[in-house]
């Protein structure tokens, strides 16, 4: 059961057996995970259920026949940037990223539709079988026609939204590192249900926090109670979820000595479970010298009585009986400076009873983030103002998330070299925040932003400003923000490589017996569609080899042929490949080599190419497409 829970956390449930409630494996759901068609199962169990849930599992598990095509003219620093902007259906994008980025994303943040009745959900063809799904999944309308209205009166107010979210979150989890974090912005409409989905997908121990974010000051006063907040749900890929403290400059600490600012912290262990009886090594007397008191009223402390040190103090717990200290004698000794309470890390002060209490001078360099974020900078008005300023005063996007909110999240959930993914990118706030935080702390974080080219309604300010889709707004925002950030940091990576979800690069060769004609045999020799470029084939190869899509791309000329060098891959997709080129590439001993199948004049030339690599570079993995 533990092994299954690691692979499929959602199949572990609760069940009554012999009158006792205990953990169990949902065999019907496990069968669904392993099946290529819908599996029925009427067994009652404790979990969130809705019409279409099994279809959502099937939609997540079904393979995709789509690909990612590079769009060089819409990118910034295409060949060298490590950032990706993927335009298209995020369900397909998540599937395409599975092998290349499995277990590599440190933070996934999403701001999905809140299901208010006025927004949209994706139509994922949940009601069709696996075979039909594979046929239709390659027919995504790139204009955004797969978005459908989800009104409360439609009878599918919750179910369609849950199905949409479940399939995507299920795929997203596998992209996280072992200590990776998933964070979801949400409001009251679907808070309870998405919490249940995340509990199911990440397990009972996966929840890290439910943060309250103050989004406005006045509140939505048309509601019974003026709503002033939203939520940020934070989950971890495993029990070792990496959430970090924020740096602290100490300006908020109340007291100062010759070392710097500090806060007094009681050295007594307040936990009633700890006492002299079970922690004898933490119970010992300390001696106080009242004559050596600093300007803050703290006196010198020693572990042994000597001249002037006459007052003895022992720890009492919260119930007034002999307890213990938080520190052992060795740590206290290391923090004592004889006769100098201003520099010592351990000091004493009189309390109301007249007794002396022992304190640690706490000088934290970091601070834990609290679960209420109410700074002015994280309110929605700040995000609106940021976008207006970038676009010359035009409100091209409604209610964007503030950069400060996302910088704070990224700061506590990533390291300087982490990868951040947002598959509901919207106006690009999270990608903007990655660039801004890198600008501040010198980090090298990378982002993958995914956004459907959802059409801007004609009456909106965005459409009037010339933007056709939400994806166009996000790309232009990142261009403008990047130019500003690079003004004083010219080496900062503010670029992004645009990739577009598209139908396969390969010709559809499926035929029934009645549809096969003699002419097809010659036509089927060329497997690649005529409108696809060498760079299309390069990214098809990167996906097929499970290679990352963000490495530096070098274009070299070898014996008159254009050759791509990406990581340990050498690729040439030109026609009329000759043996001299193949020998030159083989002598480079690349880890991988890729060629276009039709680039070889005959099957004999293809066989000879394989023989050349076997002789000159036997470790090279040679592929043809």
MARZA-325226 format. One record per atom (N, C-alpha, C): y, x, z. Coordinates in steps of 0.05 Angstrom, whole numbers, plus 5000, padded with zeros to 4 digits. Layout:
BEGIN
YXZ/...
This chain:
BEGIN
497650165000/500050005000/502550175000/502450395015/504850575016/505350704988/503150774975/503450894948/504550694928/503550444930/504650234912/507550174918/508250184944/511050124952/512950334941/512050584939/513650794928/514250744899/512350654884/512650604855/513950334849/512950124863/513849854859/514649734886/516949794897/517749684923/517749384923/518249254900/518548964899/515948814902/513548954901/511048814903/510148794932/511448934950/510748914978/512148674991/510648495003/511748245013/510548185040/510947945050/509747855075/507847625069/505647605085/503647405080/502147345106/501447095109/499847015133/496947035127/495447195143/492647225140/491247195167/489347005169/488046955195/490046885216/492146735208/494146655227/496146865235/496047095223/497947315231/499647385207/502247405212/504147485191/504247785189/503847895166/503948185163/504548265134/504748525130/505448625102/503048575084/503748535058/501648485038/502748575011/500948594992/501748654964/501548394949/503748334935/503848104918/502248174892/499748094891/498048174869/498948054843/500047814844/501047684820/503347844808/505147934826/507448084816/506648364808/504648484821/503548744812/502348714785/500848504781/499648454754/501948434733/504148294741/506348264722/507548534715/507748714735/508848974730/507149134710/504649084710/502749234693/502049094668/503148844664/502348684641/504448684620/503648604596/505448584573/506148294567/505248114583/505847824579/506247694606/507147454606/507647314631/505147254646/505247294672/502947244690/503747024710/502146814711/502746594729/501546644756/502846544777/501746594804/503046394824/501546194833/502745994851/502746064880/501746304888/501546364916/504146364930/504346244954/506746234969/507146504984/509646594985/510246844999/513146855005/513947045022/516847075029/518147255009/519747144992/521547294974/523347104960/525447214946/527247054931/526046974904/525946724899/524746624874/526746464859/526546474832/528246294816/526946274788/527546064774/526446034747/527346254729/525346394717/525946614699/525546894711/524746904737/524447174749/522347344736/520047214730/517947374717/518747464689/520247294675/521247374649/523147604652/524747614674/526547834678/524948094683/522748084697/521048314701/519948404674/519048214658/518048284631/520248414614/522648304616/524848404600/525448694607/525248754633/525749034643/523549224633/521149124633/518849304627/518349334597/519249144581/518749154552/520149394540/518849534522/520149764509/522349674490/524049864483/526249794464/525749944438/526649814416/526449944390/529250024380/531150044399/533850114391/534250414396/536650514389/537250794392/540250824398/541151064402/543951124407/544951294384/547151194372/548351344350/551051464358/551551714352/554051834359/556351724343/558651704356/561151614342/563251834347/563252034330/564852264334/567852204333/568752034315/571651994312/572851834335/571251704352/572351564375/572051724401/570851964399/570352134422/572652324427/572552454450/574452664457/572852914464/573353134449/571853384453/568853334451/568053214429/565253124425/563253344430/563653584419/561653784419/561253914446/563353914464/563254064488/563253894514/564153644513/564353484537/561553424548/561453374575/558953304588/558953004595/561052864589/561352574596/560452404572/559352174579/558351984558/559651714561/560351594539/561251314538/559351174519/557750994529/555750844513/556850564508/557150494483/558150234475/555750064467/555349844481/553049664473/551849524497/549749384492/548349234513/547249424534/547949364560/547149554581/544149544587/542849324581/539949314585/538549514566/539349514541/538149704522/539049984529/541550024537/542450294544/540850404568/540350244588/538750334611/535950414603/534750264584/532150334574/532150604559/534250634543/534450884527/534951124544/536151084568/536751314586/534451384604/532351224604/530251254624/528951524624/528151624601/526751884600/528652114603/530952104590/532752324591/534052364618/534352154634/535852174659/534252064683/531652064680/529951964702/530352144727/531152014749/531552154774/533852354774/535852314758/538052514756/540752414764/541052154769/543652034774/544152024804/546252134814/546752134843/548051874852/549751764836/551151514843/551151324820/550351074824/550650864805/552550664818/554850614805/556650404814/556950194793/556949944801/557349724782/559149514794/560749394777/562449174784/561748944764/559548804769/558448614750/560048354751/559548174732/560847904734/560047774760/561947644773/561547534800/560347264800/559847154776/558646894773/560246674786/562846674779/564646474791/564546204776/563146204753/563045964736/564945994713/566646204713/568546244691/567846494675/565846644684/565146884670/562546844654/561347064646/559147054627/556747204638/554347144626/551947294631/550847374604/549047574605/547747664580/545347474574/545047404549/542647254541/540547464533/538447494550/536547704546/533847604534/533847364523/531347264511/529047254531/529647164555/527547164576/525346974570/525846764554/523846554551/521846614530/521946834516/520046884494/518047084504/515747104490/513647284497/514347574490/512547754497/513148044494/513448114464/511648014447/511748074419/514347984407/515047734413/517547624402/519947784413/519747864438/522048014449/522448274434/520248414427/520448664413/521648624385/521148394373/522348344347/525248274348/526048134370/528848044371/530648244386/529548424401/531348594417/532948784400/532148824375/533649004357/535848854342/536348604348/538248444333/540748374350/541548554367/543848514384/546348484366/547848274371/550348234357/552448424369/553348634355/555148824366/557848714372/558448474363/561048354369/561048224397/558748224410/558648114437/557547834438/556247734417/555247464416/552947414436/551947624448/549747584467/550847494494/553447494498/554547384522/554647074520/553746934541/553846644541/555246544566/556646324564/558046204587/555946124608/556746124633/554946064655/556245864674/557045624665/558445444683/556645324704/557845264727/556245154749/554944894742/556144744723/554944484715/552544514697/551944764689/549844804669/547044804681/546644784707/543944784718/542645054718/544045264710/543045534710/545045714722/546645604741/548845754753/547846014766/545645994781/544646234795/542446374779/540646214767/538246334755/538846524733/540546454714/541146634692/542446894702/544246864722/545647094732/543647274747/541847164763/539847324777/538047464758/537147324737/535447454718/536747684704/539347644697/540847864684/540948104703/541648064728/542048284747/539348414754/537248254758/534748364767/533648574747/533648494721/532548674701/534048944700/536748924702/538349174701/538149344726/538149214749/537849374774/535149504776/533149364766/530449474767/530249734751/531549734727/531549974711/533350194723/535550104735/537450294746/536250464769/534650334785/533450474809/532050734801/530550724779/528950954771/530651194762/533151144755/534951354746/536051514769/535951404794/537151544817/535551784826/537051984836/535752204849/534452104875/532752274888/531452194913/533552114934/535852244934/537952184953/540152024940/539551894918/541651754903/542551494916/544851404908/546151174919/546850974897/546350714902/547250504885/549250334900/551550284888/553650124901/554449904882/554649654893/555349424877/557749284890/559749234873/562049064882/561248774877/561848604897/561148324894/562848164913/563047904908/564547724927/562547524938/563647314951/561947124965/560046964948/560646934922/559046754905/556146834905/555547084901/552747174899/552047394919/553647424940/553047634959/550247604971/549547374980/546947334994/544647384975/544847284950/542647314932/542247594921/544547724914/544148004904/543248184927/544048114952/542948274974/539948254976/538848014971/535947974972/534648124949/535848124925/534748274903/534648564909/536848674920/536948954926/534949024949/534748854969/532648894990/529948914978/529448744958/526748744945/526248994929/528249074913/527949294895/528049564909/529549584931/529949844945/528349854971/527149634979/525649645004/527349585028/526149515050/527549445074/529349675085/528449915080/529950145091/532150245071/532450115049/534250215028/537150155033/537749945050/540549875054/541950075071/544150185061/545750375075/548050235090/549550065076/551849935088/552749695071/554049515084/555549295071/558449335078/560049445060/562849505065/564549265058/566549215075/568549015070/570949155058/571849065035/574149185021/576348985020/578649045032/580948865030/582148885003/582048674988/582948674960/585848584957/586848434976/589548334975/590548275003/593148245006/594348205032/594747905038/595547755018/596247475022/593847295022/591847365006/589447195005/589646984983/587346874975/587246664956/587646394971/590146314973/590746084991/589945814980/588745804956/587745554946/584945494957/583845674972/581245634985/581645525013/579545415025/579845315053/580745525072/579745775069/580746005084/581746205063/584146315068/585246505049/583546755047/582246795024/580347015021/581847275014/581447475029/582847735026/581047965021/578447925018/576548145016/574348094997/573048314989/570548304974/568648494989/566348544977/564248714989/563448944971/562549154983/561349374969/558549424982/556449344968/553749374978/552749654970/551849804990/550950084985/548050104993/546350194973/543550224978/542650504970/540550604982/539550874977/536850864963/536351054945/533851074931/531451114950/532051244972/529951304992/531251315019/529651365040/530651385067/532551615070/532351815052/534152045054/536652025038/537751775036/540051725019/542351915027/543552035007/545652235012/548452105013/549352035037/552051945042/553452155059/555752245050/557152465063/559652375077/560452525097/562952475110/565252575093/567652465099/570052555084/571452785099/572852955085/574353165099/576553045117/577153185139/579053085158/581053315164/583653255161/585653465166/586453495195/585553315212/586053325241/588753225249/590353125230/593053025238/592952785256/590752635256/590552395272/589452455300/588752715306/587652775332/589952785352/589552685377/591752635395/592952885409/591453095414/592353315430/592453575415/594053765426/594254035413/594054255434/592654465427/592654705444/593154945426/592755185436/593455425420/591555455396/589255325396/587455335373/588155135352/589054905360/589754695341/589454425353/589254215337/589053945346/586153875354/585953695374/583253615383/583353335396/580953225400/580652975415/578653025437/579252935462/577352975484/574952775481/572552885482/570152715481/568552755506/567752545519/566152555544/563652705538/563052915556/560653065552/558252935565/558652725580/556352575592/554852435570/552252425572/550652275554/550551985564/551751805549/552051525557/549551365552/547551475538/545151325532/543551285558/543151025566/541650975591/538751065591/537651115567/534851205565/534551495573/536751645572/536651925578/537651965607/536252115622/536952155651/535952435660/536552485685/535552735697/532552745696/531252515699/528352505701/527052595674/528052495652/526752565626/528252775610/530552865619/531953085605/532953285627/531053395642/531953575664/533553815654/533053905630/534554145619/537454075613/538153815613/540853735608/542253655634/541053695656/542253625682/542753885697/545253945703/546054185717/548954145726/549854285748/552554255757/554554415741/557054335741/559254495730/561354515751/562854725750/564854785771/567654795759/569554665774/572254625763/574254785781/576254895768/578455035782/581054875777/581854715796/584254545793/586854715788/586754965798/589155125796/589755215767/587655205751/587855285722/587855035705/590154905704/590454655689/592554695668/591954615643/593854655621/595954435620/597654445599/599854245597/598853965591/596353945581/595253675576/593753565599/593653715621/592353615645/589353675647/588453865631/585553935631/585254205645/583154215663/582754445680/580454615669/580354865678/578255055670/575654985683/573455035669/570654975677/569055225676/567155255695/565255475695/562455365702/560455515695/557655445702/556755555729/558255745739/557655855765/560155845783/559755805809/561955795827/563056085832/565656115831/566956365837/569656305849/571356505852/573956465865/575556255850/576256045864/577855835853/576255605841/573755655835/572055445823/570355325845/571455105857/570154995881/569254705877/570354565858/569654285853/567154265836/565054135846/562554115831/562353835819/561553815793/561153555781/558453545767/557053325770/554453285757/554653035740/553053015719/553252775701/552152525713/553652305710/552652045718/552651875692/550551715689/550451555664/552051305667/551951125648/553650885648/552950695671/550650725684/549950555706/550550695733/551950925732/552751055756/550651215771/548351265758/546251435770/546051695755/544651885767/544452145755/543352135726/545052225708/544252215680/543752495669/545252575648/545052845637/547352895619/547753145611/549853215592/548853185564/550753185545/549953195517/549253475508/550353675521/549853955513/548154095534/546554285525/545054455543/546854675554/545854825574/547455035587/548355255566/546555325548/547255535529/549655455511/549655205502/551855115485/554455095501/554255005526/556654995543/557755275548/555955465554/556755745558/558155855534/557255785510/558555885486/561255765482/561755535494/564355405490/566355455512/565655615532/567455675554/568955925550/571555915556/573256155557/574256185585/573256385601/573956405629/576956385635/577756215653/580456195663/582456115641/581555995619/583455925597/582755645586/583555435600/582955165590/584255105564/586355235556/587755175531/586055265507/584355465510/582655555488/579755475491/578955395515/576155325519/575355075505/572855055496/571854815483/570754615503/570554685529/569554515550/571554515573/572654285581/574754275601/574154035619/575654015641/575353795660/578053655664/577853395672/580253235677/579653025699/581552985716/581152775737/581152505724/579452325735/579352045726/580451875749/580651615746/581951445766/580751465794/578151505795/576751525821/577551775836/578851955822/579452215834/577452425828/575152345817/573052535810/573952685784/572452895778/572953055754/570852985733/571752935709/569952885687/570053125668/567853175654/567753405636/568053305607/569553445591/570153365563/569653595544/568753525520/568753705498/571353675482/572553895474/574853885456/573753855427/573853615418/572653545392/574653615369/573853795351/575553865329/574053815303/573753565295/572153505271/573553585245/571953715228/573053775201/572453555181/570653365189/570053135172/570052885189/569952655176/569852405190/568052215175/566652055191/564951845179/566651625167/565851515145/567251295133/566451035146/568350875153/567850625166/567150405146/566150185156/565149975138/567349765131/569749815140/572049655131/574049835117/574549785092/576449945076/578949775072/581049835086/583449665085/585949815077/585650055066/587950205057/589350065034/591950095033/593549965012/592650044985/591650294982/590950404956/588450274944/586850144960/584350024950/584649734942/586949624945/587349344937/587549314907/586849074898/586749014869/589449064856/591649004870/594349044859/594749334851/593549524865/593749804858/592349864831/590049744827/588649784802/590149664778/591349424783/592949304762/595349474755/596649584775/598949754770/598250004755/595950124761/595050364748/594650324718/593350104711/592850044683/595349974668/597149824681/599749764669/601250014662/601350204681/602850444677/601650614654/599050614652/597750764630/598350644603/598650374602/598950234576/601850134573/603750284584/606550224578/607449954588/606349864611/607149604623/605649364613/603649404595/602149174585/599649134602/599048894610/596748824627/594348774608/593048994600/590848974581/588248894593/588048894620/585548834634/586148694660/584648474666/585148324691/583548444714/584948484736/583748564762/581948814760/582849034748/581149274748/580949384776/578749524782/578349644808/580249894810/581449924833/583250154837/581750424836/583050624825/581850894824/581350994852/583250944871/582851044898/580350934911/579750684907/577250564917/574850714908/574750764882/572350894870/572351194876/574651324879/574651604887/573451634915/574051444933/573051454960/569951424959/569051234943/566151194941/564751444929/565951554908/564751784895/564752024914/566852044930/567052274949/564952264970/564152024980/562052015001/559252004989/558951964963/556251924952/555452144932/557152344927/556552544907/557252824917/556153024904/556853304907/558553384882/559753624882/561553694860/560153704833/557553724831/556153734806/554553484799/555053264812/553453024810/554052874784/552152694777/552352514754/552852234764/554852094753/555551824762/555151634738/553851404743/553351214722/554550944729/555850814710/556950544713/556150394688/554350194691/553450054667/554749774664/556849724680/558749504676/561549624677/562149804658/564449984660/567049834659/567249604646/569749464645/571949624632/574249654647/576449814636/576150114640/573950194652/573450484656/574450594682/574850434703/575950524728/574150744740/571550714740/569750904753/569851174739/569851164712/570051424697/572651554702/574851394703/577451504709/577451634737/576151504756/575951614783/574451884784/572351904768/570852164767/572752384757/574252334736/576052534725/578252604746/579252394760/581452434779/580452604803/578052544813/576952694836/576352974828/575253024804/574853294795/577553444793/579553314785/582253434784/583253514811/582553354832/583453414859/581953634872/579253634870/577653824886/576254034869/576754044843/575554244826/572654194820/571653944824/568853884819/568253874789/565653864783/564653854756/562853604752/563653384766/562153144763/562253034735/560052904727/559952794700/559652484702/560352344681/559952054682/558551954657/557051734661/556051574639/557151294643/558751204625/559950934626/558750764604/557850524610/556550344591/558150084590/559050004567/560549754565/559849614539/559249354541/558849194517/561549154502/561549154476/564049104462/564748804462/565248704487/565948424491/568648374478/568848164462/571248104447/573548014465/575848114461/578248024476/579247764464/579547564480/580547304471/583247334457/583747184436/586247224420/588747194436/588747024457/591246974472/591847184493/590047374498/590347574519/592347784511/593547914532/595348134526/593948364512/591348404518/589848614505/589748574475/589048324467/588848264438/591548294424/593648204438/596348224426/597148514423/596048694441/596648974439/594949114418/593148974405/591549094384/588749174392/587849094416/585149164425/583248944418/581049014403/579148814395/577048754416/576248954432/574148924452/574849064478/573348984499/573649124525/572949414523/570949484507/570149764504/572449924492/573949814473/576249964462/578350014483/578849824501/580749864523/579850094540/577250104548/576250304566/576550584553/575850604527/576050864514/578950964513/580750784506/583550864505/584650934532/583750794553/584650864580/583751144587/581251214581/580251484587/581651694571/582451634547/583951834531/586651884544/588051664552/590751694564/590551834591/588751744608/588451864634/587752154632/585952214613/585052494610/587352674602/589052584584/591352744576/593252804599/593652604617/595352654640/594152854659/591552814664/590252994684/589953284674/589753314648/589453584637/592053734634/594353604641/596953734638/597053994654/596153984679/596154224696/593454334701/591354224688/588654324691/587354334663/588254514646/587354514618/584354554615/583054674634/580154714632/578454484643/579754274654/578354044664/577053894641/574553814644/573153664624/574053374625/575953294608/576953024607/575952884582/573952994568/572952874544/570752674550/569752554529/567452374530/566252344503/563652344502/562052314477/561252024474/562251894453/561651614449/559051594434/557251434446/554751364433/554551054432/553450954410/553350664406/550450574404/549750364420/547150244419/546850114391/544750174377/544450074350/541450044344/540949914322/538149884313/536950164306/534350174304/532950424300/533950564275/533750834276/534450994253/532250974231/530050854238/527750864219/527450594205/526450614180/525950384164/523750214176/524049954176/521949774186/519749774165/517349874173/515149894155/513049684160/513649494178/511649294184/511249104160/508849064152/508248884129/505748724136/505648474128/503048334129/501648384102/499148304101/497548374077/498648254051/499948024054/501047894030/503648034021/504848184039/507448304032/507248584022/504848694020/504648974010/504548973980/506349133968/506349173939/506049463933/505249523909/504849803901/507349973904/509649853899/512150003900/512850083928/511849933948/512450003976/511450283984/509250363972/508050623980/509950853975/511350853953/513251063947/515751043965/516550793969/518950753985/518550834014/516150804024/515650864052/515451164058/515651334038/515551624044/518051694060/520351584054/522851634069/522951434092/522651534116/522551364139/525251304151/527251474144/529951444156/531651264139/533151084151/534950904137/537051064122/537850974099/539751134082/542451174094/543351004112/546051024123/546151194148/544051334155/543951494180/544551794174/546151914191/546952184187/545152384202/545652644197/544152854212/544652824242/547152764250/547652734279/546252494291/545852284275/544252054285/541352154291/540252314273/537552414277/537452614300/539652764304/539652944326/539352794353/540952584356/540752434381/538152274383/537052194361/534352074362/532352274372/532652524364/530852734373/531252794403/533752804412/534252854440/532952634457/533152384448/531852164463/528852194462/527752264439/524852284436/523752514452/525352724457/524452954472/525152934502/526252704510/527152654538/529152864546/530852954528/532953144534/535553004541/537153124558/539752994565/541452974540/543352784540/544952724516/547752854518/548153014539/550853124543/551053434540/549053574531/549453864529/551353944506/552354184507/554054284486/552454294460/553754194438/552554194412/553754414395/552154604386/553054814368/551954764340/553754804321/552954774293/553055044279/550855144271/550655414258/549855384229/550455584214/549555594186/547455814184/545055744176/542855934173/541855924145/542256134130/541356154102/542355914086/544855834091/546055614076/545355344086/543855324108/543055054119/544555014145/545354764150/546554694176/544354654197/544654804219/542654784240/544054724266/543054524280/544054454306/542654614328/544154714347/542954844370/543854694395/541954574409/542554414433/540554494454/541454634475/539554734495/537454914482/534954844486/532755014474/531854894448/533354704437/532654574412/534154684388/532754754366/533954814340/533054594321/534954474307/534254244290/535754264263/534354214242/535554204215/534353954201/536153774193/535253524181/536053494152/536453724139/537253724111/534753704093/535253634068/533053624048/532653914037/530353944024/529754204010/529654434030/528054394051/527654614070/525854834056/526555084060/524955294048/523655474069/521755624061/520155784080/521956004093/523956104079/525656314091/527156204115/528155954112/529555824135/527655784158/525255694153/523355644174/522655904189/522256114174/521656374186/523956464204/526456434194/528856514209/529056364236/528456104235/528655944259/526356004278/523956054267/521656114284/522056374299/523456574286/523856824299/525756804323/527256584325/528956524348/527356434372/524856364368/523056274389/524256044406/525155834393/526255614409/524055454424/524855314445/522955154459/522054914442/523954814426/523354584408/524654634381/523354524360/524554534334/524054254321/526054154307/525853884295/526853894266/525453744249/526053734221/525753444211/526953394188/526653134175/524153154158/522452954160/519852954146/520252984116/522152834106/522652834077/523953094068/524753274086/525853534079/523753724067/521253664071/519053824059/518253704033/518153874012/517553783985/514853653983/512953754000/510153653998/508853674025/506553554028/504953584052/504153864056/503654014034/502954294037/505154454050/507654404042/509954544055/510154474084/509554234092/509554154120/507454304135/505054334123/502954484136/503654774139/504954884118/505755164119/507855214141/509655014145/511655034166/510355054193/508354894198/506954904223/505555174227/504455284205/503155544207/505155764213/507555754202/509655954207/510255954237/510655724249/511355724277/509055804295/506555734287/504255824302/504056124303/504856264281/504656554280/506956694294/509456594289/511756734299/512756624326/512256374333/513156264358/511256044367/508956124376/506855924382/507555734405/509455804422/510255624444/512155404435/513255424411/515255224402/513854954397/515154744407/514154474401/515654374376/514154354354/515354274328/514953984324/517253844317/517153554311/518353504284/517353294271/518553194247/519152904250/521452814239/522152534241/522852424213/
